[in-house]
Amino acid sequence: GYEKSTRVIRVSLGDTVLVDGREADIQDGVIRVAYVNRKEPAAPGRTPTGLDSRAGLWLAAGLAAAAGMALVFALLRKRSDS
């Protein structure tokens, strides 16, 4: 669900490593390149996935409701046992 980058990255190797003309950020032998990726909007008629669908929010709400109900039942059972 992300847009494909059309960016061309030029890497020059010599005494120093240059990425697009600037000295590279190298950590543990890995050249790091900053890139901001944008999500594609859902196509018309296509069901959004991931955060677009808010499935995580519904799942969290359902789990919170189930935990609350379990707590209420445990308290009622404890009360009836006393």
C-alpha positions in Angstrom: 0.0 0.0 0.0 2.9 2.4 -0.4 4.0 4.4 -3.4 7.0 3.1 -5.3 9.9 5.5 -5.2 11.1 6.9 -8.5 14.2 8.4 -6.8 17.6 7.5 -8.2 20.3 7.3 -5.6 23.9 7.9 -6.8 26.6 6.3 -4.6 30.2 7.2 -5.2 33.0 5.1 -3.7 36.4 6.5 -3.1 38.4 7.7 -0.1 34.9 8.5 1.3 31.5 7.2 0.4 29.2 9.8 -1.1 25.4 9.5 -1.6 23.9 12.0 -3.9 27.1 14.2 -3.5 27.0 14.2 0.3 29.1 12.1 2.7 27.2 9.0 3.6 25.9 8.1 7.0 27.6 4.7 7.6 26.8 2.7 10.7 28.2 -0.8 11.3 29.1 -1.1 7.6 25.5 -0.1 6.5 24.9 3.0 4.4 21.8 4.7 5.6 19.7 6.8 3.2 16.7 8.9 4.5 13.5 8.4 2.5 10.0 9.5 3.4 7.5 7.0 2.0 3.8 7.9 1.5 0.9 5.5 1.5 -1.2 5.2 -1.5 -4.9 6.1 -1.0 -7.2 3.1 -1.3 -8.5 2.6 -4.8 -12.2 3.2 -5.3 -14.1 0.0 -4.3 -11.1 -1.4 -2.5 -11.2 -2.1 1.2 -8.6 -0.2 3.1 -6.2 -2.2 5.1 -3.9 -1.6 8.1 -4.4 1.7 9.9 -6.8 3.0 7.3 -9.4 0.4 8.3 -9.1 1.2 12.0 -9.1 -2.6 12.7 -6.5 -2.1 15.5 -8.8 0.4 17.2 -11.8 -2.1 17.0 -9.6 -4.9 18.3 -8.3 -2.9 21.2 -11.9 -1.8 22.1 -13.1 -5.4 22.0 -10.2 -6.6 24.2 -10.9 -3.8 26.7 -14.6 -4.7 26.8 -13.8 -8.4 27.3 -11.3 -7.6 30.1 -13.9 -5.3 31.7 -16.6 -8.1 31.6 -14.1 -10.6 33.0 -13.3 -8.2 35.9 -17.0 -7.7 36.6 -17.8 -11.4 36.6 -14.8 -12.1 38.9 -15.9 -9.4 41.4 -19.5 -10.8 41.3 -18.3 -14.3 41.9 -16.0 -13.2 44.8 -19.0 -11.3 46.3 -21.3 -14.3 46.1 -18.7 -16.6 47.6 -18.4 -14.4 50.7 
